[in-house]
Structures are given as structure tokens and as C-alpha cells.
Amino acid sequence: MDAAIAANAVLCVAYPHMAGLGGDGFWLIAEPGSGRAHGLNASGPAARAATLDYFRPHSENNEIPSRGPLSILTVPGAVDGWRAAHERFGRLAWKELFEDAITYARDGIAVSRSLMDWLVQDVPILTRYPATAAIFLPGGRVPREGERQVQADLARSFEHIASKGARAGFYEGAIAERICAGLQRQGSPLRADDFAAFHAEWVEPITATYRGYSVYELPPNTQGFTALQILNLIEGYDVAAWGDGTADYYHHMAEAVKVAFADREEWLTDPNFVDIPVQRFIAKAYADERRRLIDPERAQNIAEVPAGIPYAHPHARRVPEGDTCYFCAADRDGMVVSLIQSIYHDFGSAVVGGDTGIILQNRGAFFALDEQHPNHLRPGKRTFLPRCSCMTASPISLSARWVARVSRKPKPRWRPASSISVTTCSRQSRHRAG
């Protein structure tokens, strides 16, 4: 557990275009000995002032702006996720977990190829916001790969959180106030009271089986049920007979994704606001019905695949974008952590909160402004999350997010692919065609 939090903190410094204190976190935790899997949803809700009436006059093509202060309307939940996980399972002192992150932010860390590439692409976005450009485009240029990058303000924010704790140091203290004071002047509805009211939530993972092995996912507002649907659909085929990397293999995988995405885009949102039929979606019998949509000789248009269970109100489908980073950690006792931490789009909102050095996420920009849509904006609501951490019984080739294995014994022994693994998830929009 301590390794996962420490790794996440370092990623906030070394991989700031995908991870950060201003983002959310999504945890699956395998507890050694008990064989239990725990879920932790550290995604923040929309601000109390984030109403449809507030955003409609500021919309762009009837959508919430995807960058800038108006895209900052949800509380960043990652730091309180660290607190909750550490309180239940941590061993080291809280302050120790951030020593490396503070050092790298204060003294500098080498610019990675990934960061450099994204900076090149996002120069037109980042230059709109002088405080952000000052950090990531020093002297008005993209730093070279390997060049040392210092984030002094971020180091001071980490020092404050390490010293005061997550609640006093971030959610109920000066950092939240300094973030929101600057954002309020720029039009964001996020306020310090929204930070103080937020707490990460322990949730029960949803589960299904794939050829006898158990697979665990987070429930909505993540797309975990979609991953389980895909496995259920594929389970009905003789995958080995297709051959690895064949046209049949990729065709059926892509078609299964399209079928599952139709239900995802029809329903996914905060389950506290919409009663999502999750157990129906992950049932084997439902997969048997839906599998009939897959034609072995013909590719479907993903936009035309019907949902298996229609939502009460017809609405336009919206395709999420964004990127993220994923990592897992395991210890010698058998605890395994599978964790996604994200600021949604590359560089999130592209806005730094005050003098904190923290880039704020733009996840709330995916809320719909159409009241007929299940994911329409409401204060206190968590948005559709096109991400899912996973724990599965064996490495499954169709899943790019495989992280941990559990043996089929009465008391499962969780085993990771490696002790610490870090990877990135590809942009959702690249998979629109399946």
C-alpha cells in the first residue's frame, strides 16, 4: 500500500500530463490472507454551484468547455484516496510516503519522452495559461528529453500535505482555499467548501468469471461493468481456435467492445443518481443474448449498435476522450494494489490552481447539459468514468489493463505481474471504430 501511494506521488511530478494532485484515483486492493478484494472510489463530485443554469450560458456547442477554468467543476479526489487507503492498510508514516516526490519536484527530474511529446502537441493549449506555460514551457520553449524540470510550487504543496495530512493539508486547509480563490475569479464554480465536504468512498467490487477465473472491477461511475461484459461475450467463443493476432481474433474482440460500449454509453453515470442495471449487464445470460449481434463476417458501425436495455429517455451518445496512467504494486505478504490515477485529458484543464503548482482535472467537462441524458450535470454528482482498474485471475490477452492473478484455491493468493508496474492507457478516441 505504501509503495502504491509513494509511486503515485512521484508520478504526479514525473508524469504531470496524466497524473496529479488535481485528479482522481480508482483503487482495487487485494487483502492478503482473507482473499477479499476492496474497491476505493476517489473521484470527486461536481461542485454545489455547478448547475445546468450556470453552465448553459458558457457552453461551447452545447457542451461544457473542455479546457480552462470552466472545465474545473469537480473536486479532485486522489489525495483523499491516499488517506483512506493509508488509514486502512498503510504501515509507514504518512510523511515518509512523499519524500521522493518532494525531492524530485524541488530539485528537478528528467523530462521523459512521453512528457516532451505531449508538450509538443499541447503548446497551443498550454500557452493560453501563463502560469502553466511558465512551469512546462520555460523560456517559451518545449524542454528537451532528459532536461531537468523543477516544480518548486508543487514541492511546497507536497510538503504541506506530508506535514499536515490529507484533510488539513489539502481539503480543509490553505491549499484548497488558494486553489479556489484563483479559480473563482476565472469563472470556475469550484469552492473550498466543496473540497471540505468530499471523502473518498469504499465500494464493493463487481465480479464475474472468465473460463473459471474470477475477475474484479469497480462499479459505476467507472466502466468496470463494460470490461466484464466484454469477457462474458468473448467467453462464448473458442478463442484459441482463432489463433493469436488473426483477423478473426481482432474482429471478434472489436465487435465485442462495440456491443459492450453501446450499453456503457446508454447508461454510465453516478449510480447515486441513476439506477443502473449492473447485475443484468454482467450476467452470462445477457451476454448470450447480446452475442447474437456479432456477425463473424461483418463489422458493425459502433454508432449504430443498439443498447440491450434502453434508458428511460432517448439521448445522443457521447464518446469520452482523455488519457490516464495506471500502475500496480505488491508486497511480500501478498497485498496487491491496482490503481488508476488521472487528470482526464492530457494536462487536464491546463490550468494551475493559484500558486500551488497543481494542475486541476477537467473530468467534469464530460457531463452532459441535456437533462434527458443519464450523465447530465447535477451538483454533487460524479461523472461517467471511461476507466477501470482490474484484478483478474489470469492474464487475458484482450485486456491492456491486466494487473494481478489469483489462484483458484479456497483462500486466493494474489500475485502481480511485477512488484511495481507502471503503464499508460491509450486515448479512448483511438478506439471509436473498435
C-alpha positions as CSV (number, residue, x, y, z in Angstrom):
1,M,0.0,0.0,0.0
2,D,2.7,2.4,0.9
3,A,4.5,1.7,-2.3
4,A,1.4,2.5,-4.4
5,I,0.9,5.8,-2.7
6,A,4.6,6.8,-3.0
7,A,4.6,5.7,-6.6
8,N,1.5,7.8,-7.3
9,A,3.1,10.8,-5.7
10,V,6.2,10.5,-7.8
11,L,4.0,10.1,-11.0
12,C,2.4,13.5,-10.1
13,V,5.9,15.0,-10.6
14,A,7.4,12.8,-13.3
15,Y,4.2,12.3,-15.4
16,P,2.3,15.5,-14.8
17,H,0.5,15.4,-18.1
18,M,-1.5,12.4,-17.0
19,A,-1.4,12.3,-13.2
20,G,-1.6,14.9,-10.4
21,L,-2.8,16.1,-7.1
22,G,-5.6,17.8,-9.0
23,G,-7.0,14.5,-10.3
24,D,-9.0,11.4,-9.2
25,G,-8.0,7.9,-8.2
26,F,-9.6,4.4,-8.6
27,W,-8.4,1.6,-6.5
28,L,-8.8,-2.2,-6.3
29,I,-7.0,-3.7,-3.3
30,A,-6.4,-7.5,-2.7
31,E,-6.1,-8.1,1.0
32,P,-3.7,-10.9,1.9
33,G,-5.0,-13.8,3.9
34,S,-8.7,-13.1,3.6
35,G,-8.9,-13.4,-0.2
36,R,-11.0,-10.3,-0.3
37,A,-10.9,-7.5,-2.9
38,H,-11.7,-4.0,-1.8
39,G,-12.7,-1.1,-4.0
40,L,-12.0,2.6,-3.3
41,N,-13.6,5.3,-5.5
42,A,-11.6,8.5,-5.1
43,S,-13.4,10.5,-7.7
44,G,-14.8,13.9,-6.7
45,P,-18.4,15.1,-7.4
46,A,-19.5,18.3,-9.2
47,A,-19.4,21.5,-7.1
48,R,-22.5,22.7,-5.4
49,A,-22.6,25.7,-7.7
50,A,-22.1,23.6,-10.8
51,T,-25.7,23.6,-12.2
52,L,-27.1,23.5,-15.7
53,D,-28.2,27.1,-15.4
54,Y,-24.6,28.1,-14.5
55,F,-23.1,26.3,-17.5
56,R,-25.6,26.7,-20.3
57,P,-24.7,30.4,-21.0
58,H,-21.0,29.4,-21.1
59,S,-21.3,26.3,-23.2
60,E,-19.5,25.6,-26.4
61,N,-21.7,23.7,-28.9
62,N,-24.0,22.9,-26.0
63,E,-21.1,21.3,-24.1
64,I,-19.1,22.3,-21.1
65,P,-15.7,23.7,-22.2
66,S,-13.1,21.0,-22.2
67,R,-10.2,23.3,-21.1
68,G,-9.7,26.3,-19.0
69,P,-11.3,27.4,-15.6
70,L,-14.9,26.4,-16.7
71,S,-13.8,22.8,-17.2
72,I,-12.8,22.7,-13.5
73,L,-16.1,21.8,-11.7
74,T,-15.3,18.5,-9.8
75,V,-13.4,18.1,-6.6
76,P,-10.0,16.3,-7.1
77,G,-10.3,13.0,-5.1
78,A,-6.9,11.4,-5.4
79,V,-5.4,12.8,-2.2
80,D,-8.3,11.6,-0.1
81,G,-8.0,8.2,-1.7
82,W,-4.4,8.1,-0.5
83,R,-5.6,9.0,3.0
84,A,-8.3,6.3,3.1
85,A,-6.0,3.6,1.7
86,H,-3.3,4.5,4.1
87,E,-5.5,4.6,7.2
88,R,-6.8,1.1,6.5
89,F,-3.7,-0.6,5.1
90,G,-0.6,1.6,5.4
91,R,2.4,0.8,7.6
92,L,4.9,3.6,7.0
93,A,4.4,7.0,8.5
94,W,2.3,9.3,6.2
95,K,5.1,11.8,5.8
96,E,7.6,9.3,4.6
97,L,5.5,8.4,1.5
98,F,6.2,11.8,-0.1
99,E,9.9,12.2,0.4
100,D,10.8,11.2,-3.2
101,A,8.1,13.2,-4.8
102,I,9.2,16.3,-2.8
103,T,12.8,15.8,-3.8
104,Y,12.0,15.3,-7.5
105,A,9.7,18.4,-7.6
106,R,12.1,20.6,-5.6
107,D,15.4,19.6,-7.2
108,G,14.1,18.6,-10.6
109,I,13.5,15.4,-12.6
110,A,14.4,14.5,-16.1
111,V,11.8,15.2,-18.8
112,S,10.6,11.9,-20.2
113,R,10.0,11.2,-23.9
114,S,6.3,11.0,-23.2
115,L,6.1,14.3,-21.5
116,M,8.1,16.0,-24.2
117,D,5.9,14.5,-26.9
118,W,2.7,15.7,-25.2
119,L,4.2,19.2,-24.6
120,V,5.0,19.5,-28.3
121,Q,1.4,18.6,-29.1
122,D,-0.2,20.8,-26.5
123,V,1.8,24.0,-26.9
124,P,-1.2,25.8,-28.3
125,I,-3.3,24.8,-25.3
126,L,-0.7,25.5,-22.6
127,T,0.3,28.9,-23.9
128,R,-3.2,30.2,-23.2
129,Y,-2.5,29.9,-19.5
130,P,0.6,31.8,-18.4
131,A,1.1,30.0,-15.0
132,T,1.0,26.6,-16.7
133,A,3.3,27.7,-19.5
134,A,5.8,29.1,-17.0
135,I,6.2,25.6,-15.5
136,F,6.1,23.4,-18.5
137,L,7.4,25.7,-21.3
138,P,10.3,27.5,-19.6
139,G,11.5,30.4,-21.7
140,G,8.6,29.8,-24.1
141,R,10.0,26.5,-25.4
142,V,9.5,22.8,-25.1
143,P,12.2,21.3,-22.8
144,R,14.3,18.5,-24.4
145,E,14.0,14.9,-23.3
146,G,16.3,14.4,-20.3
147,E,16.4,18.1,-19.4
148,R,15.8,18.7,-15.7
149,Q,12.4,20.1,-14.8
150,V,11.8,21.8,-11.5
151,Q,8.3,22.3,-10.0
152,A,9.0,24.3,-6.8
153,D,5.4,25.3,-6.1
154,L,4.3,21.6,-6.4
155,A,7.1,20.7,-4.0
156,R,5.8,23.1,-1.4
157,S,2.3,21.7,-1.8
158,F,3.6,18.2,-1.3
159,E,5.5,19.3,1.8
160,H,2.3,20.8,3.2
161,I,0.3,17.7,2.6
162,A,3.0,15.5,4.0
163,S,3.2,17.6,7.1
164,K,-0.5,18.3,7.8
165,G,-2.1,15.2,6.3
166,A,-4.7,14.9,3.5
167,R,-7.6,16.6,5.3
168,A,-5.9,19.6,7.0
169,G,-3.2,19.8,4.3
170,F,-5.3,19.7,1.2
171,Y,-9.1,19.5,1.6
172,E,-9.7,21.7,4.7
173,G,-6.7,24.0,4.6
174,A,-4.8,26.6,2.7
175,I,-4.2,24.6,-0.5
176,A,-7.9,24.3,-1.2
177,E,-8.5,27.9,-0.4
178,R,-5.6,29.1,-2.6
179,I,-6.8,26.9,-5.5
180,C,-10.4,28.0,-5.4
181,A,-9.6,31.7,-4.8
182,G,-7.9,31.9,-8.2
183,L,-10.4,29.7,-10.0
184,Q,-13.4,31.6,-8.7
185,R,-12.1,34.8,-10.3
186,Q,-11.7,33.0,-13.6
187,G,-15.3,31.6,-13.6
188,S,-14.9,28.1,-12.1
189,P,-17.8,27.1,-9.7
190,L,-15.5,25.0,-7.5
191,R,-15.2,26.3,-3.9
192,A,-13.2,25.4,-0.8
193,D,-16.4,24.2,0.8
194,D,-16.7,21.5,-2.0
195,F,-13.2,20.3,-1.1
196,A,-14.0,20.1,2.6
197,A,-17.2,18.1,2.0
198,F,-15.6,15.4,-0.1
199,H,-14.4,12.0,1.2
200,A,-13.3,9.0,-0.9
201,E,-15.7,6.1,-0.8
202,W,-15.1,2.4,-0.1
203,V,-17.2,0.4,-2.5
204,E,-17.9,-3.3,-3.2
205,P,-16.2,-4.5,-6.4
206,I,-18.4,-6.1,-9.0
207,T,-17.2,-9.5,-10.3
208,A,-17.7,-12.1,-13.0
209,T,-15.9,-15.2,-14.1
210,Y,-13.9,-15.9,-17.3
211,R,-13.4,-19.6,-18.0
212,G,-13.4,-20.3,-14.3
213,Y,-11.3,-17.5,-13.1
214,S,-12.6,-14.6,-11.1
215,V,-12.4,-11.0,-12.4
216,Y,-12.9,-8.0,-10.2
217,E,-13.8,-4.5,-11.4
218,L,-15.0,-1.2,-9.8
219,P,-18.7,-0.5,-10.0
220,P,-20.1,2.7,-11.7
221,N,-19.3,5.5,-12.0
222,T,-16.4,3.6,-13.7
223,Q,-16.8,1.5,-16.8
224,G,-15.9,-1.7,-14.9
225,F,-19.2,-3.5,-15.9
226,T,-18.2,-2.9,-19.6
227,A,-15.0,-4.9,-19.2
228,L,-16.9,-7.7,-17.6
229,Q,-19.4,-7.7,-20.4
230,I,-16.6,-8.0,-22.9
231,L,-15.2,-11.0,-21.2
232,N,-18.7,-12.6,-21.0
233,L,-19.2,-12.0,-24.7
234,I,-15.8,-13.5,-25.6
235,E,-16.2,-16.5,-23.3
236,G,-18.8,-17.9,-25.7
237,Y,-16.2,-18.4,-28.5
238,D,-13.3,-20.8,-29.0
239,V,-10.7,-18.0,-28.8
240,A,-7.8,-20.4,-29.2
241,A,-9.2,-21.6,-32.5
242,W,-8.9,-18.1,-34.0
243,G,-5.2,-18.0,-33.4
244,D,-3.4,-15.1,-31.8
245,G,-3.3,-12.0,-33.9
246,T,-5.5,-13.3,-36.7
247,A,-8.3,-11.4,-38.5
248,D,-10.9,-13.5,-36.7
249,Y,-9.3,-12.7,-33.3
250,Y,-9.3,-8.9,-33.8
251,H,-12.7,-8.9,-35.5
252,H,-14.5,-10.6,-32.7
253,M,-12.7,-8.6,-30.0
254,A,-13.6,-5.4,-31.7
255,E,-17.2,-6.4,-32.2
256,A,-17.5,-7.4,-28.5
257,V,-16.2,-4.0,-27.5
258,K,-18.7,-2.2,-29.7
259,V,-21.6,-4.3,-28.2
260,A,-20.5,-3.5,-24.6
261,F,-19.9,0.1,-25.3
262,A,-23.5,0.5,-26.5
263,D,-24.7,-0.2,-23.0
264,R,-21.9,1.8,-21.4
265,E,-22.8,4.9,-23.4
266,E,-26.5,4.4,-22.8
267,W,-26.3,4.2,-19.0
268,L,-23.0,5.0,-17.3
269,T,-23.0,7.7,-14.7
270,D,-23.2,8.1,-10.9
271,P,-25.3,5.3,-9.5
272,N,-26.5,7.6,-6.7
273,F,-28.5,9.4,-9.4
274,V,-29.4,6.7,-11.8
275,D,-30.4,3.1,-11.1
276,I,-28.0,1.3,-13.5
277,P,-28.9,-2.4,-14.1
278,V,-25.3,-3.5,-13.5
279,Q,-26.1,-7.1,-12.4
280,R,-28.2,-7.6,-15.6
281,F,-25.3,-6.3,-17.7
282,I,-22.8,-8.7,-16.2
283,A,-25.0,-11.8,-16.3
284,K,-24.0,-14.7,-18.5
285,A,-27.5,-15.0,-20.0
286,Y,-27.4,-11.3,-21.0
287,A,-24.1,-11.9,-22.8
288,D,-25.7,-14.8,-24.6
289,E,-28.4,-12.5,-25.9
290,R,-26.1,-9.7,-26.9
291,R,-23.6,-12.0,-28.6
292,R,-26.2,-12.5,-31.4
293,L,-25.3,-9.0,-32.6
294,I,-21.8,-10.1,-33.5
295,D,-21.6,-11.2,-37.2
296,P,-18.4,-13.2,-37.9
297,E,-18.3,-11.8,-41.4
298,R,-19.3,-8.2,-41.0
299,A,-18.1,-5.2,-38.9
300,Q,-20.7,-3.0,-37.3
301,N,-20.8,0.8,-37.2
302,I,-20.2,1.4,-33.5
303,A,-22.7,4.3,-33.5
304,E,-25.4,2.0,-34.8
305,V,-25.1,-0.8,-32.3
306,P,-28.3,-0.7,-30.2
307,A,-28.2,-0.8,-26.4
308,G,-29.6,-4.0,-24.9
309,I,-31.6,-2.1,-22.3
310,P,-32.8,1.3,-23.4
311,Y,-32.5,4.2,-20.9
312,A,-35.8,5.9,-20.0
313,H,-35.1,8.9,-22.2
314,P,-33.6,8.8,-25.7
315,H,-30.4,10.8,-25.8
316,A,-27.3,11.3,-28.0
317,R,-24.3,9.1,-27.4
318,R,-21.2,11.0,-26.3
319,V,-17.8,9.5,-26.8
320,P,-15.3,10.1,-24.0
321,E,-11.7,11.2,-24.7
322,G,-8.7,11.6,-22.4
323,D,-5.7,9.6,-21.2
324,T,-4.5,8.3,-17.9
325,C,-1.8,6.4,-16.2
326,Y,-2.1,3.0,-14.5
327,F,0.2,1.2,-12.0
328,C,0.1,-1.7,-9.6
329,A,2.1,-2.7,-6.6
330,A,2.5,-5.8,-4.4
331,D,4.3,-6.7,-1.2
332,R,5.8,-9.8,0.2
333,D,2.7,-10.5,2.3
334,G,0.5,-10.8,-0.8
335,M,-1.2,-7.4,-0.8
336,V,-1.8,-6.2,-4.4
337,V,-3.0,-2.7,-5.4
338,S,-4.4,-2.0,-8.8
339,L,-4.7,1.8,-9.3
340,I,-5.6,4.3,-12.0
341,Q,-4.9,8.0,-11.3
342,S,-5.9,10.5,-13.8
343,I,-6.5,14.2,-14.6
344,Y,-8.7,13.1,-17.6
345,H,-7.3,14.9,-20.6
346,D,-3.5,15.4,-21.2
347,F,-2.7,18.2,-18.8
348,G,-6.3,18.1,-17.6
349,S,-7.9,21.6,-17.7
350,A,-4.4,23.0,-18.5
351,V,-4.9,25.4,-15.5
352,V,-2.7,25.6,-12.4
353,G,-4.6,26.3,-9.2
354,G,-3.2,29.5,-7.8
355,D,0.4,29.3,-6.6
356,T,0.1,25.6,-5.7
357,G,1.7,24.1,-8.8
358,I,-1.2,21.8,-9.1
359,I,-2.9,21.2,-12.5
360,L,-6.6,20.7,-12.0
361,Q,-8.5,18.0,-13.8
362,N,-11.2,18.6,-16.4
363,R,-13.2,15.4,-15.8
364,G,-16.4,17.3,-15.2
365,A,-16.4,18.6,-18.8
366,F,-17.9,15.3,-19.8
367,F,-21.1,16.0,-18.0
368,A,-24.0,16.5,-20.5
369,L,-26.1,19.6,-20.5
370,D,-29.1,17.7,-21.8
371,E,-31.4,16.8,-18.9
372,Q,-32.5,13.7,-20.8
373,H,-29.0,12.2,-20.7
374,P,-28.2,9.9,-17.7
375,N,-24.9,11.7,-17.2
376,H,-26.3,15.2,-17.2
377,L,-24.8,17.7,-14.8
378,R,-26.1,18.0,-11.2
379,P,-24.3,19.3,-8.1
380,G,-22.8,16.5,-6.0
381,K,-22.8,14.1,-8.9
382,R,-19.8,12.1,-10.2
383,T,-19.4,11.9,-13.9
384,F,-19.1,8.9,-16.3
385,L,-15.6,7.5,-16.0
386,P,-14.1,5.7,-19.1
387,R,-11.5,4.0,-16.9
388,C,-11.4,0.8,-14.8
389,S,-8.8,-0.8,-12.6
390,C,-8.9,-4.5,-12.8
391,M,-7.9,-7.6,-10.8
392,T,-8.2,-10.8,-12.7
393,A,-7.4,-14.5,-12.2
394,S,-5.1,-14.8,-15.2
395,P,-3.6,-12.6,-17.9
396,I,-6.2,-12.1,-20.6
397,S,-4.9,-11.1,-23.9
398,L,-7.8,-8.8,-24.8
399,S,-7.3,-6.6,-21.7
400,A,-4.5,-4.0,-21.8
401,R,-5.1,-3.3,-18.1
402,W,-4.3,-6.8,-16.7
403,V,-2.6,-6.5,-13.4
404,A,-2.9,-9.4,-10.9
405,R,-3.6,-13.1,-10.7
406,V,-5.4,-15.1,-8.1
407,S,-5.1,-18.9,-7.9
408,R,-8.3,-21.0,-7.9
409,K,-7.9,-22.1,-4.2
410,P,-10.3,-21.7,-1.3
411,K,-8.2,-18.9,0.0
412,P,-6.9,-16.9,-3.0
413,R,-3.3,-15.8,-3.1
414,W,-3.0,-12.7,-5.2
415,R,0.0,-12.4,-7.4
416,P,1.0,-9.4,-9.5
417,A,2.7,-9.3,-12.9
418,S,5.5,-7.5,-11.2
419,S,6.2,-5.9,-7.9
420,I,5.6,-2.4,-9.3
421,S,4.4,-1.8,-12.8
422,V,3.6,1.5,-14.5
423,T,1.9,1.8,-17.9
424,T,-0.3,4.2,-19.7
425,C,-3.7,3.7,-21.2
426,S,-4.3,4.7,-24.8
427,R,-6.6,7.5,-25.8
428,Q,-10.2,6.4,-25.8
429,S,-10.9,8.2,-29.1
430,R,-8.5,6.0,-30.9
431,H,-10.8,3.1,-30.3
432,R,-14.0,4.6,-31.6
433,A,-14.1,2.2,-34.5
434,G,-13.4,-0.7,-32.2
